[in-house]
Amino acid sequence: MDNDGIENLLKTVCERRKKHMAQETPAYNILAAIGEERDETHVHSKIIYFLLDRTYDEDGENDFLKFFLREIQIPEQYIGGPWRVCREQAFEEGRIDFVMESEKFCAAIEMKIDAGDGERQLERYDMFCRKKGKAYRIYYLTLNGSAPDRQSVGGMDRQRLFLISFRKEILDWLQRCMDTAREGSCRYTFLKQYDAAVRHMTGWGDEGMDVKDLLASTEMAKAALLIRDSFEKKMEEVTEDLFRNVGDVLKKKSHMETIVYSDCVDVYIDRIEYRKKTYCFVFELAIDYCLYGCFGFVEQSENRFIPLADTEKLFPKFYHTWLERIRALELPKLKQSPYTLWYYIENTRGEKLNFKENSDSVLELIDEMDVQSEYIGLAVFKNALNPLLQYVS
């Protein structure tokens, strides 16, 4: 395959892409525009609660909550009567995304888009519901109905666990709600926008750009294969360049011990000796689905994050002191996982860098590496590391 053939294939694909981008697709939704389609805690949780917590007519015939209860197959004998919906239900062993409860039934919903499962998470929810002394179910809501981790299920009654998805139950529920709303009304427009966001997030309803007809010969197929392999190698280089450049900025600005790897950057902030071992408080820049920064504790010889609950037991004063300092930074949408406190890192345009889907913000690094890596490094230093220097000897 000569260079002209590859160049012609690329040119044709670029032209097709421009036409595809101009089409009406679920990608045209507000959440996609502001880069918040996958934020389960601050976006989807709030929107779903907003819809569940509304009464839409006096006789309750078009109650979105009742539609939802039927969509997730709550037994019909329990649906009648008043229900209470609670978002972020706190209890002594954690926090549940949604608890929907009536006099005789309790439903707990754990929503997962990108985050991992916590230790015995669903088992703890099962214990919470069981203590209610009424019929109950635990629902695990993911993009496509994925099963939870075995460690999350633990020893819970598996017959109480039901898998639901955005792609099926949430989209079907939204459609049923839209069927009761007047087309063009504020209610309908709101539902339609959220429906588009869910469809785009799950890849359901997005018509992919069809270029397979271009591969009409063996030579064109070979060119496509070469382009694919070269693209994957190029994106590996982009990732490595980003971490190397940002790592250089952090090392130069903070003067802290900074180790750059091909898939992350670790900055060692503080250390403590405990039972002949050295434990370190670390900032890490890494990629899961998107680029993110996180704070956690590692045992120096193993160099992997220790569960925060274990760290608290080992050296509570050191643990609480640093967590209080991190929370005082007021980092944007700081979240806590079982292992770290973390937040998303954005580029100069306020966009998340989605490496799993190779978003435009990631592809643009090819042309903008110097500008974006410098910006990210300085932003991380200014917001996450520089305020902590006063505590480091």
Secondary structure, 3 states (H helix, E strand, C coil): CCHHHHHHHHHHHHHHHHHHHCCCCCCCCHHHHCCCCCCHHHHHHHHHHHHHCCCCCCCCCCCHHHHHHHHCCCCHHHHCCCCEEEEEEEECCEEEEEEEECCCEEEEEEECCCCCCCCCHHHHHHHHHHCCCCEEEEEEEECCCCCCCHHHHCCCCHHHEEEEEHHHHHHHHHHHHHHCCCCCCHHHHHHHHHHHHHHHHHCCCCCCCCCHHHCCCHHHHHHHHHHHHHHHHHHHHHHHHHHHHHHHHHHHHHCCEEEECCCEEEEEEEEEEECCEEEEEEEEEEECCEEEEEEEEEECCCCCECCHHHHHHHCHHHHHHHHHHHHCCCCCCCEECCCCEEEECECCCCCECECCCCCHHHHCHHHHHHHHHHHHHHHHHHHHHHHHHHHCC
